[in-house]
């Protein structure tokens, strides 16, 4: 229930309570019935007149709102036709006060738009008249009484711009002729006649814009070809792309560092671009100095890890002996990668590796740790 309804109910209750209290007073005093009736009629007429006055005021407000809404609607319809705009769509679900407010605000905006267009038309008409009188041209055909559309104003502005350019060109030619007459010579710029110089400049500007357009089209076509190759828009620079591979960045690397000094591209070319990591955990990278700790590892490698990594060492010394030689050196330790085309080759090469070389490498690793 609304607060206004609650207040109305309270008003009725107060009136009943007051009448009951008056009745008790009249009983104690002993006022006769005819006087009671007269006084009760006074109370009723007073309350009724007050309510009637309030109702009349509210009805007057309703009539004013209705009239204002109708007037705004009619004015908006006319303005929409004059300005060549679609009709205003009202919100029928809103209240009368909100409708009247929205219509009035929109009407003010439309009137302002009309005044601006008429003022712009007046200014352009004056400029056009002056230019046409000077250049002996025909005036732009537009009605001065009706409200022009945005397209008409745009065309009128373009017409004024072309006439202004004609005026400047005519004025410039007249000044050049006057200068040539006074100096008894031709007016030249960079060894050329002025008009020829201007023509060349415009031609150079046109060619430059055409070249930029062709470059943009060529760049767009190249980007389209790259998108077709990679299947998506490539945002990585060209020099950082890994052509022909869709594996993640970490899977494309042989290891964090390569102790043989051979670049990743060389190793890929040797092994045909296939990288196979060993299923056995690799020991951490060892530094040349014993007191330098490997990042991420605070303890030396476990003995079991070294034993398990023998197959990696044997595979590198046996399976790749014809391409790279691994020389155990106390000055430097290597992080050995397991490289093979298939897992079956990895097992075969591991079984055929030299145990003596494996033993020497493990021994040197223990001594350094």
C-alpha positions, 0 to 999 in steps of 0.5 A: 500500500502506498503512503498516500493511501495510508495517510488517507486512511488515517485522515478518515480515522481522525475524522471519525474520532473527532466526530465521536469526541464531539458527540460525547461533548454534546451529550455531556452539555445536553445540546439538542438534536437540531443543533447537533445536526446543524453543527455536523452539517458545518463540519461536513460542508467544510471538509467537502469544500476543502476536498472539492477545491483540491480535486479542482486543482488536480483536474486543472493540472491534468488538463494542462498536461494533456493540452501540453502533450498534444501541442508538443506532439503536433509541433514535433510532427511538423518539425520532423517533416521540415527537418526530414527526420523520422517521427519521434517515438514516445514511451507510452508506458511512462506517466503523463508528467514524464511524457510531457517532460520528454516531449518538451525537451525533444521539442527544444532540441528540434527547434535549436536544430532548425534555427542552426540550419536556417542560420547556416543557410543564411550565411552560405547564401550571403557568401554564394551571392558575393562569390557569384557577383565576383565570378559572374556565376549562377547562384546555388539553387536552394529555397530560402523559406524551407528548412534545408536538409543536411545533404543540401547544406553539405552540397552548398558548402562544397559549392562555396568551397569550389567558388572560393578556390576559383576566386583565389585562382583568379586573384592569383593569376591577376597578381602574377600578370600584374607582377610580370607587367611591372617586372617585364618578365615571367614569374618563375618558381625553381626555373619553371612557370608558376602554373607549371610548377603548381601542376607538377606539385599536384602530380607529385602529390597524386603519385605519392598518394597512389604509391602509398595506396599500393604499398598498403594493398601489398602489405595487406595481401602479404598479411592475408597470405601469412594468415592463410599459411599459419591459419591465424593472424601472426603477431610475432615478428618474422625473425622469431617465428618457428616455421613448420612447427605448431609445438609450444615454445618450450617443446621446440627448444633442445634444452635450456643451454647446449654445452656443445656450443652448437646452435639449435638451428644446426642441431635441427638440420642434423637430426631432421628437425625431430626432437625427442626428450628422454623419459628419464629425468636429467641432472641439473646443469653444472657450472665450471666452479664448484662453489656456484649453485645451479639456479633452482637446485640447492642440492647436488644431483642424486646418485640414482639420477646419474645412474638413470641418465647413463642411457642418455650419455651412452646414446650421445656417444654411440648413436651420434658419434659420427657427427658430434664428439662429447669430450669430458672436461673438468673445466666444463660440464654438459647438459646432455639432450636425448635426440632420436627420430623415434623412441625405438631408435632411442632404445637401440642406440642406448643398448649399443653405447659404450659403458666405459665412456659412461663410467668416466663421465659419471665419475667426473660428475661425482668428483665435481659435485 
